[in-house]
Structure formats: structure tokens, C-alpha cells
Amino acid sequence: MAAECCICCCSVSQPSDLDELQAGDVVEETFPVVTKCGHLFHNNCLDRWLRTKRVCPNCKTRVPSGPSGVIRIFTSLEADFTA
């Protein structure tokens, strides 16, 4: 069973064809992120949510501002394509 972003109700997963991606192909906004309380969301969904509410949409635990509150599982693949 795939994980689901409770904000948009869509599946959350990593890009399926990492080997075929080229720099600029990956839309970073849809990459999964995890809150410190362990809940998974799309980066853009959680970012929009946290602009108005500083609590986890799942459990209402306070989410600190900055990198201490959200862990980006994938930040960018662009570095992988520069050599």
C-alpha cells in the first residue's frame, strides 16, 4: 500500500525512473518530506499548510520553523547530473 499525503489525498512516492531523469526533469515540489513527528507529505503541500498553521496536519504536533521541523527525503537530483 502506498503512502498518501493527507493534504491532497494523492500517493507520495519517489520518482520511479531515477536512472532516466535528466537535470530539471524532477519537480521538487512533489518530493516526499517527513515531519519530526514522522508523517509523510508532498513538499509543496506541507509548505503551503505550514504557511498558515505550524502544526502537523495528521497529529497537530507543533512543527518548528526552518529545517528542524521538516526532513526532505529528496532535495534535488541536479547534483547527480553534473560531472
C-alpha positions in Angstrom: 0.0 0.0 0.0 1.4 3.4 -1.0 1.7 6.2 1.5 -0.8 9.1 0.9 -0.4 12.8 1.6 -3.3 13.7 3.8 -3.4 17.2 2.5 -4.0 16.5 -1.2 -5.0 12.8 -0.8 -2.6 11.6 -3.5 0.1 9.0 -3.4 3.5 10.0 -2.1 6.5 8.3 -3.6 9.9 8.8 -5.0 10.3 9.3 -8.8 10.0 5.9 -10.4 12.7 6.2 -13.1 15.6 7.8 -11.4 18.0 6.4 -14.0 16.2 8.1 -16.8 15.9 11.5 -15.3 17.8 14.5 -16.5 18.6 17.7 -14.7 15.5 19.8 -14.5 13.1 16.9 -15.1 12.3 16.3 -11.4 9.6 18.6 -9.9 11.0 19.1 -6.4 7.6 20.3 -5.1 6.2 16.7 -5.3 9.1 15.1 -3.5 8.2 13.5 -0.1 9.1 15.2 3.1 8.7 13.9 6.7 7.8 16.0 9.8 9.7 15.3 13.0 6.6 13.5 14.3 7.0 11.0 11.4 4.2 12.0 9.0 4.8 12.0 5.2 3.6 14.7 2.8 4.4 16.2 -0.6 6.9 19.1 -0.1 4.6 21.7 -1.7 1.5 20.5 0.2 3.2 20.7 3.5 4.9 24.0 2.7 1.5 25.6 1.9 0.0 24.1 5.0 2.7 25.4 7.3 2.4 28.9 5.9 -0.9 29.2 7.8 -0.7 26.6 10.5 2.5 25.5 12.3 1.1 22.1 13.3 1.3 18.7 11.6 -1.9 18.1 9.6 -2.1 14.5 10.9 -1.5 14.7 14.6 -1.5 18.5 15.3 2.0 18.4 16.9 3.8 21.7 16.6 6.2 21.9 13.6 9.2 24.2 14.3 10.1 26.7 11.7 13.1 26.0 9.5 15.0 22.8 8.8 14.5 21.4 12.3 10.8 20.7 11.7 10.8 19.0 8.3 13.1 16.5 6.8 13.3 16.5 3.0 13.8 12.9 1.8 14.9 14.1 -1.7 16.1 17.7 -2.1 17.4 17.7 -5.7 18.9 15.3 -8.2 20.7 18.1 -10.1 24.0 17.4 -8.4 23.9 13.9 -9.7 23.9 15.2 -13.3 26.9 17.5 -13.0 30.3 15.8 -13.6 
